[in-house]
Amino acid sequence: MNVPYDLTSYIRVLKLASTPDWEEFSQIAKIAGAGILLVGLIGFIIFALMTFVPGSKPV
């Protein structure tokens, strides 16, 4: 492990990184929120189906 080389590569990446503007940030937030809602909806649908299936016990 070459520590000076690693540090310089980390610094180079940090210099290239930029803070997103408000439009890009809001678009990323909307996509992430939609993904969270979709996963929650799928989980709720599975839970609802398992509740109505005879012989299954919901947790």
All heavy atoms as TSV, in Angstrom:
chain	resi	resn	atom	element	x	y	z
A	1	MET	N	N	0.852	-1.180	0.000
A	1	MET	CA	C	0.000	0.000	0.000
A	1	MET	C	C	0.886	1.227	0.000
A	1	MET	O	O	1.653	1.470	0.925
A	1	MET	CB	C	-0.895	-0.026	1.232
A	1	MET	CG	C	-1.908	1.078	1.238
A	1	MET	SD	S	-3.193	0.713	2.438
A	1	MET	CE	C	-3.192	2.226	3.329
A	2	ASN	N	N	0.808	2.012	-1.049
A	2	ASN	CA	C	1.617	3.211	-1.199
A	2	ASN	C	C	0.787	4.412	-0.747
A	2	ASN	O	O	-0.021	4.944	-1.507
A	2	ASN	CB	C	2.052	3.338	-2.661
A	2	ASN	CG	C	3.104	4.401	-2.849
A	2	ASN	OD1	O	3.472	5.080	-1.887
A	2	ASN	ND2	N	3.587	4.542	-4.056
A	3	VAL	N	N	0.990	4.834	0.498
A	3	VAL	CA	C	0.145	5.870	1.091
A	3	VAL	C	C	0.242	7.201	0.351
A	3	VAL	O	O	-0.788	7.818	0.055
A	3	VAL	CB	C	0.453	6.024	2.597
A	3	VAL	CG1	C	-0.329	7.168	3.196
A	3	VAL	CG2	C	0.153	4.732	3.334
A	4	PRO	N	N	1.427	7.704	0.005
A	4	PRO	CA	C	1.454	8.989	-0.724
A	4	PRO	C	C	0.726	8.921	-2.069
A	4	PRO	O	O	0.043	9.868	-2.458
A	4	PRO	CB	C	2.939	9.266	-0.920
A	4	PRO	CG	C	3.612	8.508	0.170
A	4	PRO	CD	C	2.766	7.287	0.379
A	5	TYR	N	N	0.871	7.794	-2.773
A	5	TYR	CA	C	0.173	7.658	-4.052
A	5	TYR	C	C	-1.327	7.634	-3.834
A	5	TYR	O	O	-2.092	8.240	-4.578
A	5	TYR	CB	C	0.627	6.386	-4.763
A	5	TYR	CG	C	-0.134	6.127	-6.043
A	5	TYR	CD1	C	0.125	6.883	-7.187
A	5	TYR	CD2	C	-1.118	5.147	-6.103
A	5	TYR	CE1	C	-0.580	6.673	-8.358
A	5	TYR	CE2	C	-1.824	4.926	-7.261
A	5	TYR	CZ	C	-1.548	5.688	-8.387
A	5	TYR	OH	O	-2.247	5.466	-9.529
A	6	ASP	N	N	-1.777	6.910	-2.815
A	6	ASP	CA	C	-3.200	6.856	-2.509
A	6	ASP	C	C	-3.743	8.238	-2.171
A	6	ASP	O	O	-4.816	8.625	-2.626
A	6	ASP	CB	C	-3.471	5.899	-1.349
A	6	ASP	CG	C	-3.226	4.450	-1.731
A	6	ASP	OD1	O	-3.229	4.142	-2.938
A	6	ASP	OD2	O	-3.024	3.636	-0.812
A	7	LEU	N	N	-3.035	8.983	-1.353
A	7	LEU	CA	C	-3.492	10.321	-0.968
A	7	LEU	C	C	-3.579	11.248	-2.168
A	7	LEU	O	O	-4.538	12.006	-2.292
A	7	LEU	CB	C	-2.581	10.913	0.100
A	7	LEU	CG	C	-2.672	10.270	1.482
A	7	LEU	CD1	C	-1.653	10.900	2.427
A	7	LEU	CD2	C	-4.068	10.399	2.042
A	8	THR	N	N	-2.611	11.188	-3.061
A	8	THR	CA	C	-2.664	12.060	-4.238
A	8	THR	C	C	-3.827	11.675	-5.154
A	8	THR	O	O	-4.464	12.547	-5.739
A	8	THR	CB	C	-1.345	12.016	-5.029
A	8	THR	OG1	O	-1.047	10.674	-5.390
A	8	THR	CG2	C	-0.199	12.603	-4.217
A	9	SER	N	N	-4.106	10.388	-5.259
A	9	SER	CA	C	-5.239	9.987	-6.100
A	9	SER	C	C	-6.552	10.423	-5.467
A	9	SER	O	O	-7.478	10.840	-6.175
A	9	SER	CB	C	-5.230	8.486	-6.353
A	9	SER	OG	O	-5.423	7.772	-5.158
A	10	TYR	N	N	-6.651	10.359	-4.142
A	10	TYR	CA	C	-7.863	10.831	-3.465
A	10	TYR	C	C	-8.042	12.328	-3.652
A	10	TYR	O	O	-9.148	12.811	-3.903
A	10	TYR	CB	C	-7.818	10.508	-1.976
A	10	TYR	CG	C	-7.809	9.023	-1.654
A	10	TYR	CD1	C	-7.204	8.558	-0.498
A	10	TYR	CD2	C	-8.392	8.082	-2.500
A	10	TYR	CE1	C	-7.191	7.202	-0.190
A	10	TYR	CE2	C	-8.378	6.737	-2.200
A	10	TYR	CZ	C	-7.776	6.307	-1.046
A	10	TYR	OH	O	-7.764	4.980	-0.737
A	11	ILE	N	N	-6.958	13.071	-3.539
A	11	ILE	CA	C	-7.016	14.528	-3.702
A	11	ILE	C	C	-7.420	14.876	-5.130
A	11	ILE	O	O	-8.220	15.784	-5.359
A	11	ILE	CB	C	-5.683	15.176	-3.298
A	11	ILE	CG1	C	-5.498	15.045	-1.782
A	11	ILE	CG2	C	-5.618	16.629	-3.716
A	11	ILE	CD1	C	-4.126	15.456	-1.290
A	12	ARG	N	N	-6.894	14.132	-6.111
A	12	ARG	CA	C	-7.236	14.383	-7.505
A	12	ARG	C	C	-8.728	14.150	-7.753
A	12	ARG	O	O	-9.390	14.940	-8.435
A	12	ARG	CB	C	-6.394	13.492	-8.419
A	12	ARG	CG	C	-6.609	13.785	-9.890
A	12	ARG	CD	C	-5.720	12.952	-10.788
A	12	ARG	NE	N	-6.075	11.549	-10.673
A	12	ARG	CZ	C	-5.194	10.560	-10.521
A	12	ARG	NH1	N	-3.911	10.820	-10.476
A	12	ARG	NH2	N	-5.596	9.319	-10.428
A	13	VAL	N	N	-9.275	13.108	-7.161
A	13	VAL	CA	C	-10.705	12.832	-7.315
A	13	VAL	C	C	-11.528	13.944	-6.665
A	13	VAL	O	O	-12.533	14.402	-7.220
A	13	VAL	CB	C	-11.059	11.454	-6.715
A	13	VAL	CG1	C	-12.553	11.264	-6.599
A	13	VAL	CG2	C	-10.455	10.345	-7.553
A	14	LEU	N	N	-11.115	14.396	-5.486
A	14	LEU	CA	C	-11.857	15.460	-4.809
A	14	LEU	C	C	-11.814	16.773	-5.591
A	14	LEU	O	O	-12.769	17.539	-5.574
A	14	LEU	CB	C	-11.316	15.669	-3.395
A	14	LEU	CG	C	-11.685	14.572	-2.396
A	14	LEU	CD1	C	-10.992	14.825	-1.064
A	14	LEU	CD2	C	-13.173	14.486	-2.214
A	15	LYS	N	N	-10.716	17.036	-6.277
A	15	LYS	CA	C	-10.628	18.252	-7.086
A	15	LYS	C	C	-11.543	18.172	-8.309
A	15	LYS	O	O	-12.076	19.181	-8.755
A	15	LYS	CB	C	-9.181	18.496	-7.528
A	15	LYS	CG	C	-8.297	19.009	-6.419
A	15	LYS	CD	C	-6.897	19.263	-6.921
A	15	LYS	CE	C	-5.993	19.753	-5.803
A	15	LYS	NZ	N	-4.620	19.983	-6.262
A	16	LEU	N	N	-11.712	16.960	-8.848
A	16	LEU	CA	C	-12.573	16.796	-10.019
A	16	LEU	C	C	-14.051	16.810	-9.642
A	16	LEU	O	O	-14.902	17.150	-10.464
A	16	LEU	CB	C	-12.257	15.481	-10.738
A	16	LEU	CG	C	-10.948	15.431	-11.501
A	16	LEU	CD1	C	-10.719	14.030	-12.042
A	16	LEU	CD2	C	-10.954	16.432	-12.632
A	17	ALA	N	N	-14.365	16.425	-8.413
A	17	ALA	CA	C	-15.757	16.371	-7.977
A	17	ALA	C	C	-16.313	17.784	-7.863
A	17	ALA	O	O	-15.617	18.724	-7.488
A	17	ALA	CB	C	-15.849	15.661	-6.634
A	18	SER	N	N	-17.577	17.915	-8.201
A	18	SER	CA	C	-18.214	19.227	-8.105
A	18	SER	C	C	-19.541	19.102	-7.374
A	18	SER	O	O	-20.178	18.051	-7.381
A	18	SER	CB	C	-18.441	19.821	-9.496
A	18	SER	OG	O	-19.344	19.018	-10.214
A	19	THR	N	N	-19.944	20.167	-6.752
A	19	THR	CA	C	-21.224	20.198	-6.066
A	19	THR	C	C	-22.335	20.349	-7.103
A	19	THR	O	O	-22.251	21.215	-7.973
A	19	THR	CB	C	-21.267	21.388	-5.089
A	19	THR	OG1	O	-20.159	21.298	-4.210
A	19	THR	CG2	C	-22.556	21.392	-4.301
A	20	PRO	N	N	-23.372	19.515	-7.017
A	20	PRO	CA	C	-24.452	19.623	-8.003
A	20	PRO	C	C	-25.245	20.909	-7.799
A	20	PRO	O	O	-25.392	21.394	-6.677
A	20	PRO	CB	C	-25.314	18.394	-7.728
A	20	PRO	CG	C	-25.034	18.032	-6.320
A	20	PRO	CD	C	-23.614	18.437	-6.062
A	21	ASP	N	N	-25.746	21.461	-8.895
A	21	ASP	CA	C	-26.608	22.631	-8.762
A	21	ASP	C	C	-27.992	22.176	-8.303
A	21	ASP	O	O	-28.267	20.992	-8.161
A	21	ASP	CB	C	-26.686	23.412	-10.072
A	21	ASP	CG	C	-27.209	22.579	-11.238
A	21	ASP	OD1	O	-27.393	21.369	-11.065
A	21	ASP	OD2	O	-27.437	23.164	-12.313
A	22	TRP	N	N	-28.863	23.129	-8.030
A	22	TRP	CA	C	-30.161	22.801	-7.444
A	22	TRP	C	C	-30.999	21.924	-8.372
A	22	TRP	O	O	-31.683	21.008	-7.916
A	22	TRP	CB	C	-30.918	24.086	-7.102
A	22	TRP	CG	C	-32.256	23.774	-6.518
A	22	TRP	CD1	C	-33.468	23.950	-7.106
A	22	TRP	CD2	C	-32.527	23.177	-5.255
A	22	TRP	NE1	N	-34.479	23.510	-6.280
A	22	TRP	CE2	C	-33.920	23.033	-5.135
A	22	TRP	CE3	C	-31.720	22.749	-4.204
A	22	TRP	CZ2	C	-34.519	22.482	-4.009
A	22	TRP	CZ3	C	-32.333	22.195	-3.087
A	22	TRP	CH2	C	-33.706	22.076	-3.002
A	23	GLU	N	N	-30.946	22.158	-9.665
A	23	GLU	CA	C	-31.734	21.374	-10.619
A	23	GLU	C	C	-31.297	19.907	-10.610
A	23	GLU	O	O	-32.130	18.993	-10.553
A	23	GLU	CB	C	-31.596	21.961	-12.021
A	23	GLU	CG	C	-32.422	21.246	-13.057
A	23	GLU	CD	C	-32.267	21.861	-14.436
A	23	GLU	OE1	O	-31.877	23.039	-14.526
A	23	GLU	OE2	O	-32.548	21.153	-15.411
A	24	GLU	N	N	-29.988	19.672	-10.643
A	24	GLU	CA	C	-29.477	18.304	-10.626
A	24	GLU	C	C	-29.793	17.618	-9.294
A	24	GLU	O	O	-30.197	16.450	-9.265
A	24	GLU	CB	C	-27.969	18.321	-10.864
A	24	GLU	CG	C	-27.346	16.948	-10.956
A	24	GLU	CD	C	-25.856	17.001	-11.209
A	24	GLU	OE1	O	-25.280	18.108	-11.244
A	24	GLU	OE2	O	-25.253	15.926	-11.354
A	25	PHE	N	N	-29.639	18.346	-8.197
A	25	PHE	CA	C	-29.934	17.778	-6.888
A	25	PHE	C	C	-31.407	17.397	-6.762
A	25	PHE	O	O	-31.739	16.317	-6.267
A	25	PHE	CB	C	-29.556	18.760	-5.775
A	25	PHE	CG	C	-29.949	18.296	-4.412
A	25	PHE	CD1	C	-29.206	17.331	-3.761
A	25	PHE	CD2	C	-31.077	18.801	-3.788
A	25	PHE	CE1	C	-29.561	16.880	-2.503
A	25	PHE	CE2	C	-31.444	18.359	-2.533
A	25	PHE	CZ	C	-30.683	17.406	-1.887
A	26	SER	N	N	-32.298	18.276	-7.209
A	26	SER	CA	C	-33.725	17.978	-7.088
A	26	SER	C	C	-34.118	16.802	-7.976
A	26	SER	O	O	-34.971	15.992	-7.595
A	26	SER	CB	C	-34.558	19.214	-7.419
A	26	SER	OG	O	-34.376	19.604	-8.756
A	27	GLN	N	N	-33.498	16.673	-9.140
A	27	GLN	CA	C	-33.794	15.539	-10.011
A	27	GLN	C	C	-33.334	14.233	-9.355
A	27	GLN	O	O	-34.062	13.233	-9.369
A	27	GLN	CB	C	-33.113	15.721	-11.367
A	27	GLN	CG	C	-33.436	14.622	-12.348
A	27	GLN	CD	C	-32.769	14.835	-13.698
A	27	GLN	OE1	O	-31.908	15.702	-13.835
A	27	GLN	NE2	N	-33.153	14.043	-14.665
A	28	ILE	N	N	-32.154	14.233	-8.765
A	28	ILE	CA	C	-31.651	13.042	-8.075
A	28	ILE	C	C	-32.556	12.703	-6.897
A	28	ILE	O	O	-32.875	11.533	-6.644
A	28	ILE	CB	C	-30.199	13.257	-7.616
A	28	ILE	CG1	C	-29.280	13.332	-8.840
A	28	ILE	CG2	C	-29.737	12.156	-6.678
A	28	ILE	CD1	C	-27.877	13.786	-8.521
A	29	ALA	N	N	-33.000	13.724	-6.156
A	29	ALA	CA	C	-33.880	13.495	-5.005
A	29	ALA	C	C	-35.215	12.919	-5.444
A	29	ALA	O	O	-35.767	12.028	-4.780
A	29	ALA	CB	C	-34.074	14.800	-4.239
A	30	LYS	N	N	-35.757	13.395	-6.552
A	30	LYS	CA	C	-37.034	12.868	-7.047
A	30	LYS	C	C	-36.896	11.408	-7.472
A	30	LYS	O	O	-37.766	10.575	-7.175
A	30	LYS	CB	C	-37.529	13.688	-8.237
A	30	LYS	CG	C	-38.040	15.058	-7.865
A	30	LYS	CD	C	-38.417	15.835	-9.105
A	30	LYS	CE	C	-38.721	17.279	-8.788
A	30	LYS	NZ	N	-38.971	18.075	-9.999
A	31	ILE	N	N	-35.816	11.080	-8.160
A	31	ILE	CA	C	-35.608	9.701	-8.611
A	31	ILE	C	C	-35.404	8.779	-7.413
A	31	ILE	O	O	-35.971	7.674	-7.358
A	31	ILE	CB	C	-34.414	9.631	-9.586
A	31	ILE	CG1	C	-34.762	10.364	-10.879
A	31	ILE	CG2	C	-34.020	8.187	-9.867
A	31	ILE	CD1	C	-33.599	10.564	-11.816
A	32	ALA	N	N	-34.617	9.216	-6.438
A	32	ALA	CA	C	-34.396	8.397	-5.247
A	32	ALA	C	C	-35.701	8.224	-4.467
A	32	ALA	O	O	-36.005	7.126	-3.987
A	32	ALA	CB	C	-33.332	9.026	-4.361
A	33	GLY	N	N	-36.485	9.280	-4.333
A	33	GLY	CA	C	-37.762	9.187	-3.643
A	33	GLY	C	C	-38.726	8.257	-4.349
A	33	GLY	O	O	-39.441	7.480	-3.709
A	34	ALA	N	N	-38.753	8.319	-5.683
A	34	ALA	CA	C	-39.620	7.419	-6.448
A	34	ALA	C	C	-39.190	5.970	-6.256
A	34	ALA	O	O	-40.042	5.073	-6.136
A	34	ALA	CB	C	-39.593	7.795	-7.928
A	35	GLY	N	N	-37.900	5.724	-6.197
A	35	GLY	CA	C	-37.412	4.365	-5.959
A	35	GLY	C	C	-37.796	3.856	-4.585
A	35	GLY	O	O	-38.207	2.700	-4.429
A	36	ILE	N	N	-37.698	4.714	-3.571
A	36	ILE	CA	C	-38.082	4.323	-2.217
A	36	ILE	C	C	-39.577	4.015	-2.162
A	36	ILE	O	O	-40.000	3.013	-1.565
A	36	ILE	CB	C	-37.697	5.426	-1.211
A	36	ILE	CG1	C	-36.175	5.506	-1.088
A	36	ILE	CG2	C	-38.338	5.190	0.152
A	36	ILE	CD1	C	-35.686	6.705	-0.316
A	37	LEU	N	N	-40.381	4.863	-2.779
A	37	LEU	CA	C	-41.822	4.620	-2.802
A	37	LEU	C	C	-42.171	3.331	-3.547
A	37	LEU	O	O	-43.061	2.588	-3.134
A	37	LEU	CB	C	-42.547	5.804	-3.433
A	37	LEU	CG	C	-42.591	7.068	-2.582
A	37	LEU	CD1	C	-43.220	8.207	-3.379
A	37	LEU	CD2	C	-43.357	6.822	-1.309
A	38	LEU	N	N	-41.474	3.064	-4.643
A	38	LEU	CA	C	-41.735	1.852	-5.418
A	38	LEU	C	C	-41.409	0.606	-4.604
A	38	LEU	O	O	-42.194	-0.352	-4.580
A	38	LEU	CB	C	-40.926	1.868	-6.718
A	38	LEU	CG	C	-41.101	0.677	-7.640
A	38	LEU	CD1	C	-42.539	0.626	-8.158
A	38	LEU	CD2	C	-40.125	0.754	-8.793
A	39	VAL	N	N	-40.285	0.609	-3.918
A	39	VAL	CA	C	-39.920	-0.552	-3.089
A	39	VAL	C	C	-40.927	-0.730	-1.956
A	39	VAL	O	O	-41.339	-1.856	-1.640
A	39	VAL	CB	C	-38.479	-0.391	-2.546
A	39	VAL	CG1	C	-38.174	-1.428	-1.484
A	39	VAL	CG2	C	-37.477	-0.484	-3.677
A	40	GLY	N	N	-41.351	0.369	-1.341
A	40	GLY	CA	C	-42.364	0.281	-0.289
A	40	GLY	C	C	-43.691	-0.238	-0.806
A	40	GLY	O	O	-44.359	-1.036	-0.143
A	41	LEU	N	N	-44.090	0.212	-1.978
A	41	LEU	CA	C	-45.342	-0.255	-2.581
A	41	LEU	C	C	-45.280	-1.745	-2.896
A	41	LEU	O	O	-46.238	-2.481	-2.632
A	41	LEU	CB	C	-45.648	0.544	-3.849
A	41	LEU	CG	C	-46.927	0.180	-4.585
A	41	LEU	CD1	C	-48.141	0.511	-3.721
A	41	LEU	CD2	C	-47.010	0.902	-5.910
A	42	ILE	N	N	-44.162	-2.192	-3.436
A	42	ILE	CA	C	-44.012	-3.624	-3.731
A	42	ILE	C	C	-44.074	-4.437	-2.435
A	42	ILE	O	O	-44.728	-5.476	-2.373
A	42	ILE	CB	C	-42.696	-3.886	-4.494
A	42	ILE	CG1	C	-42.791	-3.305	-5.905
A	42	ILE	CG2	C	-42.373	-5.372	-4.549
A	42	ILE	CD1	C	-41.480	-3.323	-6.665
A	43	GLY	N	N	-43.421	-3.951	-1.386
A	43	GLY	CA	C	-43.476	-4.644	-0.101
A	43	GLY	C	C	-44.881	-4.683	0.465
A	43	GLY	O	O	-45.318	-5.702	1.015
A	44	PHE	N	N	-45.616	-3.588	0.336
A	44	PHE	CA	C	-46.990	-3.562	0.828
A	44	PHE	C	C	-47.878	-4.505	0.036
A	44	PHE	O	O	-48.729	-5.201	0.615
A	44	PHE	CB	C	-47.554	-2.137	0.760
A	44	PHE	CG	C	-48.972	-2.058	1.218
A	44	PHE	CD1	C	-49.278	-2.132	2.563
A	44	PHE	CD2	C	-50.003	-1.920	0.300
A	44	PHE	CE1	C	-50.593	-2.069	2.996
A	44	PHE	CE2	C	-51.310	-1.855	0.720
A	44	PHE	CZ	C	-51.616	-1.929	2.075
A	45	ILE	N	N	-47.697	-4.561	-1.264
A	45	ILE	CA	C	-48.500	-5.472	-2.089
A	45	ILE	C	C	-48.221	-6.920	-1.703
A	45	ILE	O	O	-49.148	-7.729	-1.567
A	45	ILE	CB	C	-48.233	-5.218	-3.592
A	45	ILE	CG1	C	-48.825	-3.868	-4.005
A	45	ILE	CG2	C	-48.793	-6.344	-4.448
A	45	ILE	CD1	C	-48.439	-3.425	-5.397
A	46	ILE	N	N	-46.948	-7.254	-1.490
A	46	ILE	CA	C	-46.609	-8.618	-1.077
A	46	ILE	C	C	-47.228	-8.919	0.286
A	46	ILE	O	O	-47.786	-9.990	0.507
A	46	ILE	CB	C	-45.079	-8.812	-1.060
A	46	ILE	CG1	C	-44.542	-8.797	-2.488
A	46	ILE	CG2	C	-44.700	-10.116	-0.359
A	46	ILE	CD1	C	-43.044	-8.776	-2.583
A	47	PHE	N	N	-47.148	-7.967	1.213
A	47	PHE	CA	C	-47.745	-8.157	2.532
A	47	PHE	C	C	-49.256	-8.347	2.425
A	47	PHE	O	O	-49.826	-9.229	3.066
A	47	PHE	CB	C	-47.432	-6.957	3.418
A	47	PHE	CG	C	-48.155	-6.981	4.731
A	47	PHE	CD1	C	-47.734	-7.823	5.746
A	47	PHE	CD2	C	-49.254	-6.174	4.951
A	47	PHE	CE1	C	-48.399	-7.859	6.957
A	47	PHE	CE2	C	-49.924	-6.195	6.158
A	47	PHE	CZ	C	-49.497	-7.042	7.165
A	48	ALA	N	N	-49.916	-7.523	1.605
A	48	ALA	CA	C	-51.369	-7.639	1.449
A	48	ALA	C	C	-51.744	-8.973	0.818
A	48	ALA	O	O	-52.725	-9.610	1.238
A	48	ALA	CB	C	-51.891	-6.477	0.605
A	49	LEU	N	N	-51.002	-9.426	-0.167
A	49	LEU	CA	C	-51.296	-10.720	-0.793
A	49	LEU	C	C	-51.101	-11.865	0.201
A	49	LEU	O	O	-51.911	-12.796	0.251
A	49	LEU	CB	C	-50.417	-10.931	-2.021
A	49	LEU	CG	C	-50.748	-10.092	-3.252
A	49	LEU	CD1	C	-49.707	-10.316	-4.343
A	49	LEU	CD2	C	-52.137	-10.427	-3.761
A	50	MET	N	N	-50.043	-11.796	0.997
A	50	MET	CA	C	-49.785	-12.857	1.969
A	50	MET	C	C	-50.813	-12.851	3.091
A	50	MET	O	O	-51.060	-13.876	3.719
A	50	MET	CB	C	-48.369	-12.733	2.538
A	50	MET	CG	C	-47.279	-12.986	1.520
A	50	MET	SD	S	-47.403	-14.578	0.710
A	50	MET	CE	C	-47.029	-15.653	2.061
A	51	THR	N	N	-51.426	-11.714	3.350
A	51	THR	CA	C	-52.450	-11.641	4.381
A	51	THR	C	C	-53.716	-12.373	3.929
A	51	THR	O	O	-54.384	-13.034	4.730
A	51	THR	CB	C	-52.790	-10.176	4.690
A	51	THR	OG1	O	-51.606	-9.519	5.127
A	51	THR	CG2	C	-53.832	-10.062	5.779
A	52	PHE	N	N	-54.034	-12.296	2.659
A	52	PHE	CA	C	-55.271	-12.887	2.150
A	52	PHE	C	C	-55.094	-14.324	1.662
A	52	PHE	O	O	-56.072	-14.989	1.382
A	52	PHE	CB	C	-55.833	-12.029	1.024
A	52	PHE	CG	C	-56.276	-10.679	1.499
A	52	PHE	CD1	C	-55.676	-9.525	1.030
A	52	PHE	CD2	C	-57.273	-10.558	2.457
A	52	PHE	CE1	C	-56.064	-8.277	1.466
A	52	PHE	CE2	C	-57.672	-9.321	2.917
A	52	PHE	CZ	C	-57.069	-8.181	2.419
A	53	VAL	N	N	-53.874	-14.809	1.589
A	53	VAL	CA	C	-53.649	-16.196	1.151
A	53	VAL	C	C	-53.991	-17.124	2.320
A	53	VAL	O	O	-53.498	-16.934	3.424
A	53	VAL	CB	C	-52.179	-16.399	0.711
A	53	VAL	CG1	C	-51.874	-17.874	0.460
A	53	VAL	CG2	C	-51.883	-15.595	-0.533
A	54	PRO	N	N	-54.854	-18.111	2.086
A	54	PRO	CA	C	-55.226	-19.021	3.185
A	54	PRO	C	C	-54.014	-19.808	3.681
A	54	PRO	O	O	-53.164	-20.238	2.903
A	54	PRO	CB	C	-56.241	-19.971	2.556
A	54	PRO	CG	C	-56.665	-19.333	1.290
A	54	PRO	CD	C	-55.573	-18.406	0.883
A	55	GLY	N	N	-53.923	-19.951	4.989
A	55	GLY	CA	C	-52.848	-20.743	5.578
A	55	GLY	C	C	-51.583	-19.964	5.876
A	55	GLY	O	O	-50.661	-20.491	6.474
A	56	SER	N	N	-51.495	-18.707	5.461
A	56	SER	CA	C	-50.302	-17.919	5.763
A	56	SER	C	C	-50.579	-17.020	6.956
A	56	SER	O	O	-51.706	-16.580	7.167
A	56	SER	CB	C	-49.866	-17.074	4.561
A	56	SER	OG	O	-50.828	-16.086	4.330
A	57	LYS	N	N	-49.566	-16.776	7.740
A	57	LYS	CA	C	-49.718	-15.919	8.901
A	57	LYS	C	C	-48.854	-14.679	8.714
A	57	LYS	O	O	-47.641	-14.797	8.540
A	57	LYS	CB	C	-49.275	-16.654	10.173
A	57	LYS	CG	C	-50.148	-17.817	10.521
A	57	LYS	CD	C	-49.684	-18.449	11.807
A	57	LYS	CE	C	-50.571	-19.637	12.137
A	57	LYS	NZ	N	-50.153	-20.281	13.381
A	58	PRO	N	N	-49.445	-13.497	8.726
A	58	PRO	CA	C	-48.624	-12.288	8.594
A	58	PRO	C	C	-47.777	-12.098	9.845
A	58	PRO	O	O	-48.156	-12.511	10.933
A	58	PRO	CB	C	-49.629	-11.152	8.443
A	58	PRO	CG	C	-50.909	-11.699	8.981
A	58	PRO	CD	C	-50.866	-13.184	8.815
A	59	VAL	N	N	-46.658	-11.479	9.668
A	59	VAL	CA	C	-45.735	-11.264	10.785
A	59	VAL	C	C	-46.237	-10.178	11.683
A	59	VAL	O	O	-46.767	-9.204	11.321
A	59	VAL	CB	C	-44.325	-10.911	10.255
A	59	VAL	CG1	C	-43.390	-10.627	11.414
A	59	VAL	CG2	C	-43.805	-12.030	9.414
